[in-house]
Amino acid sequence: MKFNVYGRFVIDVVREKDRWAMFEIVPGKRLRISDFAIPPSLDESHLPQFLDDIYHEMGRPGDKIVPLE
């Protein structure tokens, strides 16, 4: 699933061997984000809230984590 993080950047969160992997999407490539670990048991429906908990200091009042297609 791809997410727009407060209009600043886009990340892709995917399942790899029963674990979550995070990638920052930049022109022409995906960069693995290894600074954070998403609990393997976290349900996909809870990803936006989890990402908001991680990145909240980057946001301004009213900013949101927006799922993308």
PDB file of N, CA, C and O in Angstrom:
ATOM      1  N   MET A   1       0.838  -1.171   0.000  1.00  0.00           N
ATOM      2  CA  MET A   1       0.000   0.000   0.000  1.00  0.00           C
ATOM      3  C   MET A   1       0.885   1.236   0.000  1.00  0.00           C
ATOM      4  O   MET A   1       1.898   1.293   0.696  1.00  0.00           O
ATOM      5  N   LYS A   2       0.488   2.218  -0.787  1.00  0.00           N
ATOM      6  CA  LYS A   2       1.236   3.470  -0.833  1.00  0.00           C
ATOM      7  C   LYS A   2       0.506   4.520  -0.009  1.00  0.00           C
ATOM      8  O   LYS A   2      -0.724   4.553   0.045  1.00  0.00           O
ATOM      9  N   PHE A   3       1.299   5.383   0.636  1.00  0.00           N
ATOM     10  CA  PHE A   3       0.755   6.434   1.485  1.00  0.00           C
ATOM     11  C   PHE A   3       1.466   7.749   1.205  1.00  0.00           C
ATOM     12  O   PHE A   3       2.689   7.790   1.072  1.00  0.00           O
ATOM     13  N   ASN A   4       0.694   8.812   1.117  1.00  0.00           N
ATOM     14  CA  ASN A   4       1.232  10.165   1.043  1.00  0.00           C
ATOM     15  C   ASN A   4       1.382  10.627   2.489  1.00  0.00           C
ATOM     16  O   ASN A   4       0.403  10.688   3.233  1.00  0.00           O
ATOM     17  N   VAL A   5       2.590  10.945   2.874  1.00  0.00           N
ATOM     18  CA  VAL A   5       2.881  11.328   4.258  1.00  0.00           C
ATOM     19  C   VAL A   5       2.895  12.849   4.358  1.00  0.00           C
ATOM     20  O   VAL A   5       3.898  13.499   4.065  1.00  0.00           O
ATOM     21  N   TYR A   6       1.759  13.399   4.778  1.00  0.00           N
ATOM     22  CA  TYR A   6       1.601  14.840   5.009  1.00  0.00           C
ATOM     23  C   TYR A   6       1.951  15.697   3.799  1.00  0.00           C
ATOM     24  O   TYR A   6       2.316  16.863   3.951  1.00  0.00           O
ATOM     25  N   GLY A   7       1.843  15.132   2.598  1.00  0.00           N
ATOM     26  CA  GLY A   7       2.165  15.887   1.390  1.00  0.00           C
ATOM     27  C   GLY A   7       3.658  16.097   1.188  1.00  0.00           C
ATOM     28  O   GLY A   7       4.064  16.859   0.311  1.00  0.00           O
ATOM     29  N   ARG A   8       4.472  15.432   1.988  1.00  0.00           N
ATOM     30  CA  ARG A   8       5.930  15.621   1.925  1.00  0.00           C
ATOM     31  C   ARG A   8       6.637  14.543   1.115  1.00  0.00           C
ATOM     32  O   ARG A   8       7.575  14.838   0.374  1.00  0.00           O
ATOM     33  N   PHE A   9       6.196  13.302   1.250  1.00  0.00           N
ATOM     34  CA  PHE A   9       6.791  12.198   0.505  1.00  0.00           C
ATOM     35  C   PHE A   9       5.814  11.031   0.476  1.00  0.00           C
ATOM     36  O   PHE A   9       4.807  11.026   1.183  1.00  0.00           O
ATOM     37  N   VAL A  10       6.133  10.037  -0.358  1.00  0.00           N
ATOM     38  CA  VAL A  10       5.285   8.853  -0.505  1.00  0.00           C
ATOM     39  C   VAL A  10       6.075   7.634  -0.051  1.00  0.00           C
ATOM     40  O   VAL A  10       7.247   7.469  -0.389  1.00  0.00           O
ATOM     41  N   ILE A  11       5.406   6.783   0.726  1.00  0.00           N
ATOM     42  CA  ILE A  11       6.031   5.525   1.120  1.00  0.00           C
ATOM     43  C   ILE A  11       5.164   4.369   0.638  1.00  0.00           C
ATOM     44  O   ILE A  11       3.954   4.505   0.453  1.00  0.00           O
ATOM     45  N   ASP A  12       5.814   3.237   0.443  1.00  0.00           N
ATOM     46  CA  ASP A  12       5.143   2.004   0.047  1.00  0.00           C
ATOM     47  C   ASP A  12       5.385   1.002   1.167  1.00  0.00           C
ATOM     48  O   ASP A  12       6.526   0.771   1.567  1.00  0.00           O
ATOM     49  N   VAL A  13       4.309   0.409   1.670  1.00  0.00           N
ATOM     50  CA  VAL A  13       4.409  -0.591   2.731  1.00  0.00           C
ATOM     51  C   VAL A  13       3.916  -1.912   2.149  1.00  0.00           C
ATOM     52  O   VAL A  13       2.786  -2.003   1.669  1.00  0.00           O
ATOM     53  N   VAL A  14       4.764  -2.927   2.194  1.00  0.00           N
ATOM     54  CA  VAL A  14       4.429  -4.228   1.608  1.00  0.00           C
ATOM     55  C   VAL A  14       4.750  -5.356   2.595  1.00  0.00           C
ATOM     56  O   VAL A  14       5.594  -5.210   3.480  1.00  0.00           O
ATOM     57  N   ARG A  15       4.053  -6.484   2.416  1.00  0.00           N
ATOM     58  CA  ARG A  15       4.349  -7.679   3.208  1.00  0.00           C
ATOM     59  C   ARG A  15       5.448  -8.460   2.506  1.00  0.00           C
ATOM     60  O   ARG A  15       5.354  -8.744   1.312  1.00  0.00           O
ATOM     61  N   GLU A  16       6.486  -8.802   3.251  1.00  0.00           N
ATOM     62  CA  GLU A  16       7.575  -9.643   2.754  1.00  0.00           C
ATOM     63  C   GLU A  16       7.837 -10.738   3.773  1.00  0.00           C
ATOM     64  O   GLU A  16       8.358 -10.473   4.857  1.00  0.00           O
ATOM     65  N   LYS A  17       7.478 -11.959   3.429  1.00  0.00           N
ATOM     66  CA  LYS A  17       7.708 -13.107   4.320  1.00  0.00           C
ATOM     67  C   LYS A  17       7.134 -12.864   5.713  1.00  0.00           C
ATOM     68  O   LYS A  17       7.848 -12.974   6.710  1.00  0.00           O
ATOM     69  N   ASP A  18       5.861 -12.539   5.780  1.00  0.00           N
ATOM     70  CA  ASP A  18       5.134 -12.337   7.041  1.00  0.00           C
ATOM     71  C   ASP A  18       5.624 -11.146   7.862  1.00  0.00           C
ATOM     72  O   ASP A  18       5.371 -11.074   9.064  1.00  0.00           O
ATOM     73  N   ARG A  19       6.314 -10.224   7.224  1.00  0.00           N
ATOM     74  CA  ARG A  19       6.756  -8.991   7.888  1.00  0.00           C
ATOM     75  C   ARG A  19       6.422  -7.815   6.998  1.00  0.00           C
ATOM     76  O   ARG A  19       6.250  -7.962   5.788  1.00  0.00           O
ATOM     77  N   TRP A  20       6.332  -6.651   7.605  1.00  0.00           N
ATOM     78  CA  TRP A  20       6.110  -5.427   6.845  1.00  0.00           C
ATOM     79  C   TRP A  20       7.453  -4.831   6.443  1.00  0.00           C
ATOM     80  O   TRP A  20       8.397  -4.822   7.232  1.00  0.00           O
ATOM     81  N   ALA A  21       7.531  -4.335   5.216  1.00  0.00           N
ATOM     82  CA  ALA A  21       8.719  -3.621   4.738  1.00  0.00           C
ATOM     83  C   ALA A  21       8.259  -2.253   4.250  1.00  0.00           C
ATOM     84  O   ALA A  21       7.208  -2.130   3.622  1.00  0.00           O
ATOM     85  N   MET A  22       9.057  -1.223   4.544  1.00  0.00           N
ATOM     86  CA  MET A  22       8.717   0.145   4.151  1.00  0.00           C
ATOM     87  C   MET A  22       9.752   0.665   3.163  1.00  0.00           C
ATOM     88  O   MET A  22      10.951   0.427   3.306  1.00  0.00           O
ATOM     89  N   PHE A  23       9.251   1.388   2.144  1.00  0.00           N
ATOM     90  CA  PHE A  23      10.113   1.978   1.131  1.00  0.00           C
ATOM     91  C   PHE A  23       9.672   3.407   0.871  1.00  0.00           C
ATOM     92  O   PHE A  23       8.476   3.687   0.800  1.00  0.00           O
ATOM     93  N   GLU A  24      10.629   4.310   0.730  1.00  0.00           N
ATOM     94  CA  GLU A  24      10.312   5.663   0.276  1.00  0.00           C
ATOM     95  C   GLU A  24      10.369   5.648  -1.246  1.00  0.00           C
ATOM     96  O   GLU A  24      11.313   5.126  -1.839  1.00  0.00           O
ATOM     97  N   ILE A  25       9.350   6.226  -1.869  1.00  0.00           N
ATOM     98  CA  ILE A  25       9.285   6.295  -3.324  1.00  0.00           C
ATOM     99  C   ILE A  25       9.925   7.606  -3.763  1.00  0.00           C
ATOM    100  O   ILE A  25       9.465   8.688  -3.398  1.00  0.00           O
ATOM    101  N   VAL A  26      10.986   7.495  -4.548  1.00  0.00           N
ATOM    102  CA  VAL A  26      11.656   8.667  -5.119  1.00  0.00           C
ATOM    103  C   VAL A  26      11.699   8.459  -6.628  1.00  0.00           C
ATOM    104  O   VAL A  26      11.583   7.324  -7.089  1.00  0.00           O
ATOM    105  N   PRO A  27      11.862   9.517  -7.400  1.00  0.00           N
ATOM    106  CA  PRO A  27      11.852   9.352  -8.858  1.00  0.00           C
ATOM    107  C   PRO A  27      12.812   8.252  -9.324  1.00  0.00           C
ATOM    108  O   PRO A  27      14.024   8.344  -9.130  1.00  0.00           O
ATOM    109  N   GLY A  28      12.251   7.224  -9.936  1.00  0.00           N
ATOM    110  CA  GLY A  28      13.051   6.161 -10.520  1.00  0.00           C
ATOM    111  C   GLY A  28      13.453   5.025  -9.601  1.00  0.00           C
ATOM    112  O   GLY A  28      14.061   4.060 -10.062  1.00  0.00           O
ATOM    113  N   LYS A  29      13.128   5.107  -8.289  1.00  0.00           N
ATOM    114  CA  LYS A  29      13.518   4.008  -7.401  1.00  0.00           C
ATOM    115  C   LYS A  29      12.736   4.012  -6.099  1.00  0.00           C
ATOM    116  O   LYS A  29      12.014   4.956  -5.778  1.00  0.00           O
ATOM    117  N   ARG A  30      12.907   2.921  -5.359  1.00  0.00           N
ATOM    118  CA  ARG A  30      12.335   2.776  -4.017  1.00  0.00           C
ATOM    119  C   ARG A  30      13.491   2.580  -3.045  1.00  0.00           C
ATOM    120  O   ARG A  30      14.363   1.740  -3.271  1.00  0.00           O
ATOM    121  N   LEU A  31      13.497   3.343  -1.982  1.00  0.00           N
ATOM    122  CA  LEU A  31      14.559   3.245  -0.980  1.00  0.00           C
ATOM    123  C   LEU A  31      13.999   2.603   0.286  1.00  0.00           C
ATOM    124  O   LEU A  31      13.017   3.088   0.849  1.00  0.00           O
ATOM    125  N   ARG A  32      14.617   1.521   0.731  1.00  0.00           N
ATOM    126  CA  ARG A  32      14.138   0.836   1.934  1.00  0.00           C
ATOM    127  C   ARG A  32      14.293   1.753   3.146  1.00  0.00           C
ATOM    128  O   ARG A  32      15.324   2.401   3.327  1.00  0.00           O
ATOM    129  N   ILE A  33      13.261   1.793   3.959  1.00  0.00           N
ATOM    130  CA  ILE A  33      13.287   2.538   5.218  1.00  0.00           C
ATOM    131  C   ILE A  33      13.522   1.515   6.321  1.00  0.00           C
ATOM    132  O   ILE A  33      12.658   0.678   6.584  1.00  0.00           O
ATOM    133  N   SER A  34      14.666   1.575   6.958  1.00  0.00           N
ATOM    134  CA  SER A  34      14.986   0.599   8.002  1.00  0.00           C
ATOM    135  C   SER A  34      15.037   1.231   9.390  1.00  0.00           C
ATOM    136  O   SER A  34      15.396   0.571  10.365  1.00  0.00           O
ATOM    137  N   ASP A  35      14.675   2.517   9.477  1.00  0.00           N
ATOM    138  CA  ASP A  35      14.697   3.212  10.766  1.00  0.00           C
ATOM    139  C   ASP A  35      13.556   2.780  11.683  1.00  0.00           C
ATOM    140  O   ASP A  35      13.638   2.943  12.901  1.00  0.00           O
ATOM    141  N   PHE A  36      12.496   2.230  11.100  1.00  0.00           N
ATOM    142  CA  PHE A  36      11.311   1.856  11.863  1.00  0.00           C
ATOM    143  C   PHE A  36      10.934   0.417  11.552  1.00  0.00           C
ATOM    144  O   PHE A  36      11.153  -0.068  10.442  1.00  0.00           O
ATOM    145  N   ALA A  37      10.371  -0.249  12.529  1.00  0.00           N
ATOM    146  CA  ALA A  37       9.873  -1.611  12.322  1.00  0.00           C
ATOM    147  C   ALA A  37       8.380  -1.627  12.623  1.00  0.00           C
ATOM    148  O   ALA A  37       7.948  -1.238  13.708  1.00  0.00           O
ATOM    149  N   ILE A  38       7.611  -2.076  11.662  1.00  0.00           N
ATOM    150  CA  ILE A  38       6.174  -2.226  11.860  1.00  0.00           C
ATOM    151  C   ILE A  38       5.950  -3.615  12.447  1.00  0.00           C
ATOM    152  O   ILE A  38       6.453  -4.597  11.901  1.00  0.00           O
ATOM    153  N   PRO A  39       5.207  -3.719  13.548  1.00  0.00           N
ATOM    154  CA  PRO A  39       4.967  -5.041  14.132  1.00  0.00           C
ATOM    155  C   PRO A  39       4.348  -5.988  13.101  1.00  0.00           C
ATOM    156  O   PRO A  39       3.381  -5.619  12.434  1.00  0.00           O
ATOM    157  N   PRO A  40       4.885  -7.193  12.961  1.00  0.00           N
ATOM    158  CA  PRO A  40       4.366  -8.133  11.960  1.00  0.00           C
ATOM    159  C   PRO A  40       2.881  -8.440  12.130  1.00  0.00           C
ATOM    160  O   PRO A  40       2.191  -8.732  11.154  1.00  0.00           O
ATOM    161  N   SER A  41       2.394  -8.376  13.355  1.00  0.00           N
ATOM    162  CA  SER A  41       0.988  -8.706  13.615  1.00  0.00           C
ATOM    163  C   SER A  41       0.031  -7.549  13.328  1.00  0.00           C
ATOM    164  O   SER A  41      -1.184  -7.726  13.405  1.00  0.00           O
ATOM    165  N   LEU A  42       0.557  -6.372  13.000  1.00  0.00           N
ATOM    166  CA  LEU A  42      -0.298  -5.208  12.754  1.00  0.00           C
ATOM    167  C   LEU A  42      -1.157  -5.441  11.518  1.00  0.00           C
ATOM    168  O   LEU A  42      -0.647  -5.788  10.453  1.00  0.00           O
ATOM    169  N   ASP A  43      -2.464  -5.247  11.670  1.00  0.00           N
ATOM    170  CA  ASP A  43      -3.394  -5.405  10.559  1.00  0.00           C
ATOM    171  C   ASP A  43      -3.240  -4.242   9.579  1.00  0.00           C
ATOM    172  O   ASP A  43      -2.971  -3.108   9.974  1.00  0.00           O
ATOM    173  N   GLU A  44      -3.416  -4.547   8.301  1.00  0.00           N
ATOM    174  CA  GLU A  44      -3.283  -3.544   7.242  1.00  0.00           C
ATOM    175  C   GLU A  44      -4.164  -2.319   7.491  1.00  0.00           C
ATOM    176  O   GLU A  44      -3.778  -1.201   7.149  1.00  0.00           O
ATOM    177  N   SER A  45      -5.326  -2.517   8.074  1.00  0.00           N
ATOM    178  CA  SER A  45      -6.246  -1.399   8.318  1.00  0.00           C
ATOM    179  C   SER A  45      -5.706  -0.406   9.342  1.00  0.00           C
ATOM    180  O   SER A  45      -6.185   0.726   9.414  1.00  0.00           O
ATOM    181  N   HIS A  46      -4.721  -0.812  10.131  1.00  0.00           N
ATOM    182  CA  HIS A  46      -4.139   0.052  11.158  1.00  0.00           C
ATOM    183  C   HIS A  46      -2.866   0.762  10.691  1.00  0.00           C
ATOM    184  O   HIS A  46      -2.281   1.537  11.448  1.00  0.00           O
ATOM    185  N   LEU A  47      -2.433   0.505   9.457  1.00  0.00           N
ATOM    186  CA  LEU A  47      -1.199   1.125   8.962  1.00  0.00           C
ATOM    187  C   LEU A  47      -1.243   2.653   8.963  1.00  0.00           C
ATOM    188  O   LEU A  47      -0.275   3.269   9.409  1.00  0.00           O
ATOM    189  N   PRO A  48      -2.320   3.304   8.485  1.00  0.00           N
ATOM    190  CA  PRO A  48      -2.308   4.778   8.501  1.00  0.00           C
ATOM    191  C   PRO A  48      -2.088   5.357   9.904  1.00  0.00           C
ATOM    192  O   PRO A  48      -1.325   6.309  10.066  1.00  0.00           O
ATOM    193  N   GLN A  49      -2.746   4.793  10.908  1.00  0.00           N
ATOM    194  CA  GLN A  49      -2.575   5.299  12.274  1.00  0.00           C
ATOM    195  C   GLN A  49      -1.159   5.036  12.779  1.00  0.00           C
ATOM    196  O   GLN A  49      -0.565   5.893  13.433  1.00  0.00           O
ATOM    197  N   PHE A  50      -0.617   3.859  12.480  1.00  0.00           N
ATOM    198  CA  PHE A  50       0.742   3.539  12.898  1.00  0.00           C
ATOM    199  C   PHE A  50       1.737   4.505  12.265  1.00  0.00           C
ATOM    200  O   PHE A  50       2.639   5.003  12.938  1.00  0.00           O
ATOM    201  N   LEU A  51       1.571   4.768  10.967  1.00  0.00           N
ATOM    202  CA  LEU A  51       2.469   5.702  10.277  1.00  0.00           C
ATOM    203  C   LEU A  51       2.332   7.111  10.838  1.00  0.00           C
ATOM    204  O   LEU A  51       3.323   7.833  10.950  1.00  0.00           O
ATOM    205  N   ASP A  52       1.120   7.505  11.190  1.00  0.00           N
ATOM    206  CA  ASP A  52       0.916   8.815  11.806  1.00  0.00           C
ATOM    207  C   ASP A  52       1.640   8.888  13.150  1.00  0.00           C
ATOM    208  O   ASP A  52       2.215   9.921  13.492  1.00  0.00           O
ATOM    209  N   ASP A  53       1.612   7.804  13.903  1.00  0.00           N
ATOM    210  CA  ASP A  53       2.330   7.767  15.183  1.00  0.00           C
ATOM    211  C   ASP A  53       3.836   7.927  14.979  1.00  0.00           C
ATOM    212  O   ASP A  53       4.507   8.579  15.779  1.00  0.00           O
ATOM    213  N   ILE A  54       4.368   7.335  13.909  1.00  0.00           N
ATOM    214  CA  ILE A  54       5.802   7.424  13.625  1.00  0.00           C
ATOM    215  C   ILE A  54       6.196   8.825  13.155  1.00  0.00           C
ATOM    216  O   ILE A  54       7.179   9.394  13.632  1.00  0.00           O
ATOM    217  N   TYR A  55       5.428   9.373  12.223  1.00  0.00           N
ATOM    218  CA  TYR A  55       5.818  10.605  11.530  1.00  0.00           C
ATOM    219  C   TYR A  55       5.139  11.870  12.058  1.00  0.00           C
ATOM    220  O   TYR A  55       5.286  12.929  11.448  1.00  0.00           O
ATOM    221  N   HIS A  56       4.408  11.799  13.159  1.00  0.00           N
ATOM    222  CA  HIS A  56       3.602  12.944  13.609  1.00  0.00           C
ATOM    223  C   HIS A  56       4.402  14.231  13.813  1.00  0.00           C
ATOM    224  O   HIS A  56       3.850  15.320  13.652  1.00  0.00           O
ATOM    225  N   GLU A  57       5.667  14.137  14.158  1.00  0.00           N
ATOM    226  CA  GLU A  57       6.456  15.357  14.376  1.00  0.00           C
ATOM    227  C   GLU A  57       6.735  16.109  13.081  1.00  0.00           C
ATOM    228  O   GLU A  57       7.098  17.285  13.116  1.00  0.00           O
ATOM    229  N   MET A  58       6.570  15.444  11.933  1.00  0.00           N
ATOM    230  CA  MET A  58       6.774  16.094  10.637  1.00  0.00           C
ATOM    231  C   MET A  58       5.521  16.832  10.168  1.00  0.00           C
ATOM    232  O   MET A  58       5.588  17.696   9.294  1.00  0.00           O
ATOM    233  N   GLY A  59       4.389  16.484  10.755  1.00  0.00           N
ATOM    234  CA  GLY A  59       3.120  17.045  10.302  1.00  0.00           C
ATOM    235  C   GLY A  59       2.789  18.374  10.953  1.00  0.00           C
ATOM    236  O   GLY A  59       3.317  18.736  12.005  1.00  0.00           O
ATOM    237  N   ARG A  60       1.893  19.086  10.285  1.00  0.00           N
ATOM    238  CA  ARG A  60       1.340  20.325  10.826  1.00  0.00           C
ATOM    239  C   ARG A  60      -0.096  20.040  11.234  1.00  0.00           C
ATOM    240  O   ARG A  60      -0.655  19.023  10.823  1.00  0.00           O
ATOM    241  N   PRO A  61      -0.706  20.904  12.024  1.00  0.00           N
ATOM    242  CA  PRO A  61      -2.104  20.677  12.396  1.00  0.00           C
ATOM    243  C   PRO A  61      -2.969  20.456  11.150  1.00  0.00           C
ATOM    244  O   PRO A  61      -2.923  21.238  10.201  1.00  0.00           O
ATOM    245  N   GLY A  62      -3.743  19.394  11.171  1.00  0.00           N
ATOM    246  CA  GLY A  62      -4.624  19.082  10.057  1.00  0.00           C
ATOM    247  C   GLY A  62      -4.011  18.192   8.990  1.00  0.00           C
ATOM    248  O   GLY A  62      -4.734  17.677   8.138  1.00  0.00           O
ATOM    249  N   ASP A  63      -2.680  17.995   9.014  1.00  0.00           N
ATOM    250  CA  ASP A  63      -2.035  17.111   8.037  1.00  0.00           C
ATOM    251  C   ASP A  63      -2.455  15.669   8.299  1.00  0.00           C
ATOM    252  O   ASP A  63      -2.726  15.285   9.437  1.00  0.00           O
ATOM    253  N   LYS A  64      -2.505  14.873   7.226  1.00  0.00           N
ATOM    254  CA  LYS A  64      -2.924  13.483   7.357  1.00  0.00           C
ATOM    255  C   LYS A  64      -2.032  12.559   6.540  1.00  0.00           C
ATOM    256  O   LYS A  64      -1.377  12.973   5.582  1.00  0.00           O
ATOM    257  N   ILE A  65      -2.028  11.304   6.947  1.00  0.00           N
ATOM    258  CA  ILE A  65      -1.436  10.232   6.156  1.00  0.00           C
ATOM    259  C   ILE A  65      -2.555   9.755   5.233  1.00  0.00           C
ATOM    260  O   ILE A  65      -3.606   9.320   5.704  1.00  0.00           O
ATOM    261  N   VAL A  66      -2.333   9.836   3.922  1.00  0.00           N
ATOM    262  CA  VAL A  66      -3.392   9.522   2.960  1.00  0.00           C
ATOM    263  C   VAL A  66      -3.023   8.276   2.158  1.00  0.00           C
ATOM    264  O   VAL A  66      -1.996   8.261   1.479  1.00  0.00           O
ATOM    265  N   PRO A  67      -3.858   7.220   2.230  1.00  0.00           N
ATOM    266  CA  PRO A  67      -3.615   6.048   1.382  1.00  0.00           C
ATOM    267  C   PRO A  67      -3.769   6.419  -0.091  1.00  0.00           C
ATOM    268  O   PRO A  67      -4.656   7.193  -0.451  1.00  0.00           O
ATOM    269  N   LEU A  68      -2.907   5.866  -0.940  1.00  0.00           N
ATOM    270  CA  LEU A  68      -2.955   6.096  -2.382  1.00  0.00           C
ATOM    271  C   LEU A  68      -3.262   4.781  -3.085  1.00  0.00           C
ATOM    272  O   LEU A  68      -3.059   3.707  -2.518  1.00  0.00           O
ATOM    273  N   GLU A  69      -3.743   4.861  -4.296  1.00  0.00           N
ATOM    274  CA  GLU A  69      -3.997   3.658  -5.106  1.00  0.00           C
ATOM    275  C   GLU A  69      -2.741   3.209  -5.780  1.00  0.00           C
ATOM    276  O   GLU A  69      -2.751   2.214  -6.505  1.00  0.00           O
TER     277      GLU A  69
END
